[in-house]
Amino acid sequence: MADLRDLIDRFDRLVTVADGLVPDDVLESAARVGRRARDRRGFLGDTVVIALAGGTGSGKSSLINALAGEIVAETGAQRPTTFEPLAWIPANPEPGLVRLLDSIEVVERVGQDRVPWLAVIDLPDTDSVSEENRATVERVLPLVDAVVWVVDPEKYQDRVLHERYLAPLARHAHRFVFVVNHIDRVATGDVPRLLADLAETLGVDGVGGAQILTTAADPPMGAPIGIDEFIAAMKSLGDAKTVVEQGLIADLEEAATTLGRSAGVSDTSGTGFGRRWEGVLSAASEALASDLLGGETVAEAGRIGARVARLSASLRARSAPVAMVDVSASPGGGARRAIDTVDREIATLIETVGPAHAGPLREVRSGVEEQVRSAVVAAGSSSSVDLGSPPGWWRTAGYLRPIAAAAAGGLGYWVANLLELAGPVPLMVALVAGAVVWIAIGALVSASGRRWGSMAVSIHREQLAGMAGRELDRRLGRPLRDALRVRASVGAALTEFELMRSGIAARSER
């Protein structure tokens, strides 16, 4: 988690240099986010910590009891039933988990060995009449690894839940999971409509693509429903450190954006560079990839694939032939388009920052053509593309081809005789039927080979575009970001923060 520590350091520097340039309340709010992130980072461990949140009667306590396989949380109709947070945690909790529970004042804790990697906090009801309970929920939510919103089939549209909690917290939607409990009360045919309606409402809240599960934690008869699926979903959250890190980065990014806007500096020192540069890289890398593997190369790969397919289906072939397509590493028209795209972006930057800060940008601009052409060579260092192993059914088709042709010929001969066609007609019908089947199988194999070759090269082209984009970013994006750091103190601090955040995101994707 050294990356997150460095990001927090850069955020603290941003807060420091913004002192005196932004209103005190904005500065203090940002400082609190930084302190909370630094404190929260100390809780990171291998245990996934989730909070069960939801309204009265949604079944949070029943769900935690179903997970435990025993009664650990009181349930009932009293409003609210859950007055104080309850934690169901591993019997031998990590020190960081203990510190986290201490910090959010969760006193009641129940040890368990059933799911040793999972800790669950049963929160007070979100629709509670108690202001203290609502404050507890809002204090805990930013600190846990994931939030599981438990809703009742009859009250999932609760206005308080959506307006007070979900919409304001939509920036954390990537770590939200929704559980429709008491699903046994809903007719089977009505479940899809209910889930679609909930998903649509969440989309309005800004929580698009939400993961929605169904459970019946305490059905009147039989065992709980959907608990195994719930545990599997929690497991799929992945490494608890990664889950928490994403939430902390989201909080820091929002606070940094607010600071920059308040200080009169937009993202990446007010140039909009970071937002535009992604589009520039995408367009330029696609143009470079067209030089390396353009439409003619894809077509050639299709021809090679068709030839390989025919050879693979040949009875004389003892093994599948090797299929390779050459890659050209020489810059062409695509490189020219990439150069023009990057040059226009740098010209926009120079105009935006003004003459006082344009010198370093002009130096980068002077080397654009050389760097783009070097990126082509670096990305296209591989001289050929291996199309891979041909599909096995081509060989099978080769064996079946004469058999199917002979069978078709025999069938044609039999039909002709059945129709009492005289002379050489039956023999001619047999030959035509066999030839049609022979040609059809060959055409099917050839068409499959063309698709196989073209798709393989298209996939490789996407990989080359990614390589070209990374080369361009290393050769040009990095120097441009370095040049932008010389601007005003808040702009420089915000640039460094955004640069570190982008790096963390890129490494997490790899």
VOGU-3710 file (C-alpha; in Angstrom, 3 decimals, decimal comma):
1> madlrdlidr> 0,000/0,000/0,000  2,989/2,328/-0,509  1,166/3,915/-3,457  -1,755/4,930/-1,238  0,604/6,357/1,370  2,295/8,464/-1,328  -1,102/9,596/-2,603  -2,124/10,699/0,896  1,203/12,569/1,227  0,487/14,436/-2,007
11> fdrlvtvadg> -3,041/15,209/-0,840  -1,707/16,621/2,438  0,672/18,840/0,457  -2,272/20,070/-1,621  -4,136/20,954/1,584  -1,064/22,780/2,900  -0,467/24,922/-0,190  -4,198/25,710/-0,467  -4,213/27,257/3,019  -5,148/30,903/2,627
21> lvpddvlesa> -6,390/30,444/-0,936  -9,690/28,704/-0,165  -12,405/29,288/2,460  -11,673/27,859/5,898  -14,622/25,454/5,823  -13,485/23,958/2,508  -9,933/23,589/3,799  -11,041/21,959/7,062  -13,344/19,549/5,246  -10,476/18,461/2,993
31> arvgrrardr> -8,127/18,119/5,967  -10,638/15,802/7,659  -10,736/13,605/4,566  -6,944/13,375/4,594  -6,806/12,527/8,293  -9,502/9,892/7,931  -7,709/8,325/4,934  -4,421/8,215/6,835  -6,115/6,681/9,879  -8,160/4,243/7,777
41> rgflgdtvvi> -5,080/3,057/5,931  -3,812/1,624/9,217  -6,823/-0,725/9,349  -6,140/-2,424/6,032  -5,679/-6,183/6,311  -6,838/-9,455/4,784  -10,302/-9,398/6,359  -13,172/-8,105/4,224  -15,214/-5,762/6,427  -18,782/-5,129/5,285
51> alaggtgsgk> -21,624/-3,143/6,820  -25,248/-4,244/6,626  -27,346/-1,131/6,131  -31,065/-0,787/5,560  -34,402/0,255/6,951  -36,519/-1,116/9,750  -37,699/-4,666/9,119  -35,442/-5,213/6,109  -33,891/-8,221/7,834  -30,318/-7,164/8,501
61> sslinalage> -30,180/-8,992/11,831  -31,832/-12,065/10,305  -29,237/-12,066/7,528  -26,337/-11,948/9,965  -27,976/-14,777/11,963  -28,308/-16,828/8,777  -24,611/-16,245/8,008  -23,691/-17,331/11,526  -26,012/-20,324/11,578  -27,162/-19,242/15,028
71> ivaetgaqrp> -28,798/-16,296/16,821  -26,191/-13,571/17,309  -28,332/-10,483/16,609  -31,757/-9,790/18,072  -34,628/-9,467/15,621  -38,107/-8,119/16,096  -40,685/-5,540/15,171  -39,538/-2,888/17,660  -38,601/0,381/15,906  -35,676/0,455/15,814
81> ttfeplawip> -34,529/-3,028/16,896  -30,789/-2,410/16,395  -29,718/0,395/18,737  -25,950/-0,164/18,735  -23,714/-1,569/15,976  -22,928/-5,303/16,257  -19,870/-6,906/14,659  -19,689/-10,579/13,636  -15,950/-11,054/13,173  -13,311/-13,804/12,914
91> anpepglvrl> -12,536/-15,478/16,245  -8,910/-14,352/15,930  -9,292/-10,885/14,415  -6,416/-8,995/12,868  -5,080/-6,114/14,988  -6,088/-3,680/12,255  -9,689/-4,914/12,363  -9,781/-4,446/16,128  -8,486/-0,879/15,741  -11,126/-0,195/13,097
101> ldsievverv> -13,959/-1,410/15,354  -12,552/0,621/18,235  -12,396/3,747/16,086  -16,035/3,488/14,998  -17,101/2,509/18,530  -18,493/-0,948/17,794  -18,534/-2,466/21,265  -20,615/-5,606/20,759  -18,535/-8,221/18,902  -19,226/-11,904/18,258
111> gqdrvpwlav> -16,344/-14,170/17,215  -16,851/-16,792/14,497  -14,944/-19,507/12,603  -17,589/-20,090/9,945  -16,342/-17,512/7,389  -12,891/-16,619/8,761  -12,137/-13,983/6,101  -15,313/-11,972/6,634  -16,365/-9,390/9,233  -19,948/-8,082/9,225
121> idlpdtdsvs> -21,217/-4,998/11,053  -24,989/-4,845/11,663  -25,806/-1,129/11,666  -28,774/0,768/13,131  -31,739/1,219/10,802  -31,367/3,948/8,157  -34,973/5,061/8,631  -34,722/5,181/12,399  -36,358/8,107/14,179  -33,209/8,396/16,270
131> eenratverv> -30,814/11,067/14,996  -28,021/9,290/16,857  -28,643/6,095/14,915  -28,548/7,913/11,590  -25,309/9,605/12,627  -23,814/6,196/13,451  -24,693/4,856/10,004  -23,219/7,894/8,237  -20,041/7,693/10,344  -19,429/4,009/9,633
141> lplvdavvwv> -20,190/3,882/5,904  -17,040/5,666/4,639  -14,807/3,439/6,775  -15,804/-0,126/5,835  -14,647/-2,136/2,847  -18,084/-2,654/1,310  -21,666/-1,671/2,074  -24,502/-4,188/1,725  -27,860/-2,430/1,501  -30,604/-4,787/2,687
151> vdpekyqdrv> -34,074/-3,870/1,431  -37,559/-5,285/1,862  -39,560/-6,225/-1,273  -42,350/-3,935/-0,113  -40,177/-0,947/0,922  -37,269/-0,957/-1,523  -38,415/2,416/-2,903  -38,157/4,057/0,547  -37,598/7,780/-0,036  -35,281/8,246/2,969
161> lherylapla> -32,985/5,427/1,811  -32,654/6,775/-1,721  -32,560/10,521/-1,049  -30,564/10,642/2,177  -28,134/7,779/1,645  -27,819/6,292/-1,839  -27,856/9,400/-4,025  -25,387/11,403/-1,848  -23,078/8,376/-1,546  -23,227/7,372/-5,230
171> rhahrfvfvv> -19,490/8,029/-5,620  -18,957/4,861/-3,537  -21,259/2,803/-5,778  -18,386/0,544/-6,884  -18,414/-1,009/-3,397  -22,189/-1,262/-2,950  -24,095/-4,554/-2,990  -27,880/-4,710/-2,695  -29,824/-7,576/-1,121  -33,581/-7,962/-1,517
181> nhidrvatgd> -34,472/-9,944/1,611  -37,769/-11,751/2,336  -37,805/-12,840/-1,314  -39,958/-15,797/-0,267  -42,832/-13,330/0,117  -42,714/-12,483/-3,602  -44,347/-14,644/-6,250  -41,685/-16,292/-8,419  -43,009/-14,667/-11,561  -42,825/-11,183/-10,013
191> vprlladlae> -39,151/-11,379/-8,954  -37,611/-10,279/-12,303  -39,925/-7,257/-12,483  -39,074/-6,257/-8,893  -35,314/-6,521/-9,506  -35,574/-4,556/-12,765  -37,567/-1,817/-11,015  -34,981/-1,587/-8,220  -32,113/-1,424/-10,732  -33,863/1,397/-12,598
201> tlgvdgvgga> -34,364/3,379/-9,377  -30,716/2,888/-8,405  -29,690/4,169/-11,821  -31,586/7,378/-11,111  -29,646/7,648/-7,827  -26,390/7,437/-9,793  -25,748/3,806/-8,788  -25,686/2,187/-12,218  -24,975/-1,495/-12,849  -25,562/-2,395/-9,215
211> qilttaadpp> -25,123/-5,980/-8,049  -28,454/-7,175/-6,643  -28,869/-10,432/-4,700  -31,979/-12,091/-3,283  -32,294/-13,856/0,084  -34,819/-15,132/2,548  -32,770/-15,046/5,735  -35,544/-16,223/8,057  -38,324/-17,928/6,070  -41,336/-19,316/7,975
221> mgapigidef> -40,466/-22,825/6,807  -37,237/-24,445/5,697  -33,647/-23,277/5,585  -32,564/-19,728/4,665  -32,444/-18,993/0,928  -29,588/-17,392/-0,995  -26,998/-17,398/1,813  -24,390/-19,385/-0,126  -24,771/-16,983/-3,073  -24,385/-14,044/-0,694
231> iaamkslgda> -21,130/-15,458/0,739  -19,827/-16,093/-2,793  -20,605/-12,480/-3,715  -18,708/-11,221/-0,682  -15,771/-13,431/-1,635  -15,777/-11,963/-5,135  -15,175/-8,504/-3,710  -11,543/-9,563/-3,866  -8,665/-8,444/-1,785  -9,914/-6,339/1,097
241> ktvveqglia> -6,971/-3,978/0,716  -7,945/-3,233/-2,886  -11,603/-2,723/-1,976  -10,776/-0,252/0,777  -8,107/1,502/-1,278  -10,607/2,298/-4,022  -12,963/3,904/-1,518  -10,206/6,002/0,032  -8,955/7,122/-3,369  -12,500/8,134/-4,350
251> dleeaattlg> -12,803/10,257/-1,174  -9,404/11,872/-1,724  -10,117/12,548/-5,394  -13,431/14,246/-4,622  -11,854/16,404/-1,914  -8,912/17,318/-4,183  -11,286/18,344/-6,979  -13,244/20,536/-4,558  -10,035/22,178/-3,325  -8,794/22,843/-6,845
261> rsagvsdtsg> -12,102/24,301/-7,997  -12,302/26,516/-4,912  -8,775/27,769/-5,583  -9,663/28,546/-9,214  -7,744/25,567/-10,581  -9,539/22,779/-12,442  -8,243/19,239/-12,917  -4,552/18,927/-13,791  -3,685/22,544/-13,082  -6,718/23,989/-14,834
271> tgfgrrwegv> -5,697/22,859/-18,340  -8,119/19,950/-18,715  -5,071/18,030/-19,948  -5,709/14,824/-18,026  -9,222/14,447/-19,401  -8,227/15,237/-23,011  -4,988/13,280/-22,987  -6,827/9,981/-22,613  -8,716/10,703/-25,837  -5,515/11,831/-27,579
281> lsaasealas> -3,733/8,619/-26,577  -6,654/6,499/-27,760  -6,841/8,187/-31,186  -3,068/8,259/-31,684  -2,492/4,652/-30,615  -5,267/3,423/-32,929  -3,646/5,346/-35,790  -0,242/3,804/-35,029  -1,752/0,322/-34,805  -3,217/0,809/-38,289
291> dllggetvae> 0,352/1,218/-39,557  1,423/-2,026/-37,929  -1,663/-4,129/-38,629  -3,973/-2,321/-40,994  -6,905/-3,550/-43,056  -4,642/-5,132/-45,678  -2,874/-7,149/-42,989  -6,186/-8,317/-41,557  -7,285/-9,365/-45,049  -3,988/-11,188/-45,583
301> agrigarvar> -4,489/-12,964/-42,280  -7,918/-14,050/-43,524  -6,339/-15,486/-46,672  -3,684/-17,261/-44,638  -6,359/-18,595/-42,297  -8,363/-19,953/-45,234  -5,264/-21,653/-46,619  -4,415/-23,155/-43,232  -7,999/-24,382/-42,907  -7,868/-26,097/-46,285
311> lsaslrarsa> -4,519/-27,711/-45,494  -5,731/-28,812/-42,056  -8,759/-30,459/-43,690  -6,618/-32,206/-46,271  -6,242/-35,948/-45,765  -2,612/-35,648/-46,891  -1,685/-33,250/-44,066  -0,019/-35,062/-41,173  -0,010/-32,048/-38,823  -1,508/-28,554/-38,663
321> pvamvdvsas> 0,589/-26,027/-40,612  2,161/-23,044/-38,851  0,215/-19,824/-39,432  2,192/-16,559/-39,187  1,422/-13,028/-40,395  4,181/-10,449/-40,824  4,020/-7,180/-38,851  5,433/-4,026/-40,389  7,299/-1,770/-37,942  7,696/1,139/-40,358
331> pgggarraid> 5,775/4,386/-39,738  3,198/5,300/-42,369  0,031/7,347/-42,714  -1,102/6,340/-39,220  2,025/7,864/-37,707  1,279/11,137/-39,493  -2,241/11,200/-38,055  -0,890/10,436/-34,568  1,685/13,239/-34,853  -0,981/15,738/-35,882
341> tvdreiatli> -3,294/14,623/-33,046  -0,619/15,014/-30,374  0,654/18,272/-31,846  -2,823/19,834/-31,724  -3,185/18,896/-28,055  0,174/20,433/-27,126  -0,719/23,592/-29,065  -3,924/23,813/-27,010  -1,908/23,419/-23,802  0,506/26,183/-24,808
351> etvgpahagp> -2,388/28,528/-25,496  -4,033/27,619/-22,160  -1,062/28,059/-19,826  0,156/31,300/-21,433  3,653/32,413/-22,415  5,077/32,334/-18,888  4,748/28,555/-18,699  4,860/27,605/-22,391  8,628/27,057/-22,705  8,802/23,439/-21,425
361> lrevrsgvee> 5,731/22,530/-23,468  7,351/23,893/-26,646  10,401/21,723/-25,967  8,182/18,626/-25,796  6,357/19,723/-28,943  9,594/20,017/-30,898  10,261/16,300/-30,395  6,761/14,998/-31,117  7,500/13,585/-34,574  10,628/11,758/-33,433
371> qvrsavvaag> 8,927/10,300/-30,358  5,827/9,141/-32,239  7,886/7,375/-34,880  10,011/5,772/-32,169  6,827/4,567/-30,474  5,795/2,831/-33,717  9,061/0,933/-33,861  8,921/0,037/-30,153  5,328/-1,203/-30,311  5,914/-3,160/-33,526
381> ssssvdlgsp> 9,150/-4,839/-32,440  7,557/-8,255/-33,022  8,073/-9,201/-36,692  5,110/-11,569/-36,968  1,831/-12,648/-35,402  1,317/-16,319/-34,543  -2,305/-17,077/-35,314  -2,284/-19,972/-32,841  -3,524/-23,549/-33,091  -6,186/-24,221/-35,753
391> pgwwrtagyl> -9,560/-25,527/-34,543  -9,616/-29,319/-34,320  -12,887/-29,651/-36,184  -11,143/-28,753/-39,460  -9,285/-32,057/-39,355  -12,531/-33,863/-38,569  -14,231/-32,105/-41,488  -11,444/-33,333/-43,767  -12,120/-36,943/-42,793  -15,886/-36,541/-43,089
401> rpiaaaaagg> -15,750/-34,726/-46,429  -15,354/-37,781/-48,742  -17,736/-39,798/-46,596  -20,418/-37,085/-46,718  -19,905/-36,599/-50,482  -20,191/-40,334/-51,114  -23,299/-40,513/-48,945  -24,876/-37,581/-50,804  -24,021/-39,224/-54,129  -25,534/-42,509/-53,042
411> lgywvanlle> -28,664/-40,744/-51,830  -28,968/-38,889/-55,136  -28,514/-42,124/-57,110  -31,201/-43,841/-55,010  -33,672/-40,958/-55,425  -33,089/-40,867/-59,189  -33,779/-44,598/-59,470  -36,813/-44,209/-57,217  -38,146/-41,652/-59,692  -37,408/-44,156/-62,502
421> lagpvplmva> -35,181/-41,747/-64,370  -33,679/-43,595/-67,335  -30,279/-43,603/-68,940  -27,209/-42,043/-67,307  -29,323/-39,585/-65,275  -28,997/-41,443/-61,917  -25,216/-41,445/-62,242  -25,159/-37,737/-63,107  -27,415/-36,918/-60,156  -25,109/-38,887/-57,862
431> lvagavvwia> -22,040/-37,025/-59,131  -23,698/-33,607/-58,787  -24,949/-34,334/-55,248  -21,557/-35,570/-54,134  -19,804/-32,561/-55,701  -22,180/-30,109/-54,022  -21,518/-31,615/-50,588  -17,764/-31,736/-51,249  -17,678/-28,064/-52,297  -19,980/-26,978/-49,429
441> igalvsasgr> -17,773/-28,552/-46,773  -14,691/-27,007/-48,340  -16,323/-23,583/-48,462  -17,387/-23,868/-44,812  -13,851/-24,747/-43,728  -12,343/-21,917/-45,813  -14,804/-19,344/-44,437  -14,033/-20,485/-40,891  -10,322/-20,109/-41,618  -10,766/-16,559/-42,884
451> rwgsmavsih> -12,648/-15,570/-39,734  -10,054/-17,312/-37,548  -7,127/-15,496/-39,168  -8,809/-12,079/-39,262  -9,964/-12,257/-35,631  -6,521/-13,328/-34,401  -4,874/-10,346/-36,086  -7,607/-7,952/-34,918  -7,011/-9,045/-31,319  -3,263/-8,569/-31,773
461> reqlagmagr> -3,950/-5,145/-33,250  -5,766/-4,102/-30,061  -2,767/-5,274/-28,040  -0,421/-3,270/-30,273  -2,634/-0,204/-29,823  -2,303/-0,588/-26,053  1,480/-0,920/-26,345  1,655/2,125/-28,617  -0,489/4,121/-26,163  1,806/3,252/-23,272
471> eldrrlgrpl> 4,861/4,185/-25,322  3,333/7,533/-26,278  2,375/8,242/-22,684  5,879/7,397/-21,493  7,621/9,417/-24,183  5,266/12,425/-24,376  2,605/12,270/-21,649  5,125/12,078/-18,845  7,194/15,077/-20,042  4,017/17,098/-20,574
481> rdalrvrasv> 2,819/16,391/-17,041  6,250/17,309/-15,731  6,091/20,633/-17,602  2,698/21,458/-16,094  4,053/21,126/-12,539  5,838/24,473/-12,795  2,553/26,358/-12,581  1,011/27,867/-9,466  1,430/26,021/-6,174  -2,104/24,656/-5,920
491> gaaltefelm> -2,067/23,634/-9,575  1,252/21,837/-9,106  0,051/20,032/-5,999  -3,190/18,992/-7,715  -1,274/17,773/-10,780  0,957/15,584/-8,629  -2,054/14,169/-6,852  -3,846/13,364/-10,136  -0,687/11,862/-11,611  -0,257/9,527/-8,645
501> rsgiaarser> -3,952/8,584/-8,714  -3,778/7,736/-12,436  -0,703/5,594/-11,826  -2,450/3,639/-9,071  -5,450/3,079/-11,339  -3,229/1,883/-14,207  -1,346/-0,564/-11,984  -4,576/-1,943/-10,532  -5,873/-2,583/-14,068  -2,756/-4,533/-14,955
//
